[in-house]
């Protein structure tokens, strides 16, 4: 158990941040799965929204910007 007040606060902050990050990452994975499982005609419509979610997740610091770029590149290949 934490001893000092500052460590107790850090534990609370970390728990909240972990929960928020898990939710953001889960949303990202869900959007990617929807895109990948959609028929080819639907993918063109879905791509901008998936790209926005990827960019937002990277901007929030949940994933690295290079990973975001890699994901977008791989999804763009599925458009063809």
C-alpha positions, 0 to 999 in steps of 0.5 A: 500500500502507498505510504505518502499522500502523493503516492496515493494520488499517483495510484489514482491518476495511473488507474484513471489514465490506464482505464482511459487509454484502454478504452481508446485503444479498444475503440481503435481496434474495433474501428480497424476490425469493422473496416477490415471485415467490411465489403470492399465497396464499403471500405472507401466510405469507412476509411476516412473515419478509421483514419481519423480515429487512428490519428486521434489515438496517436495525437492523444499519445496512446500509440506512437505516430509511426505506428499510426502511419503504419496502420493507415498505410496497411489499411489503405492497401486494403482499399484496392 
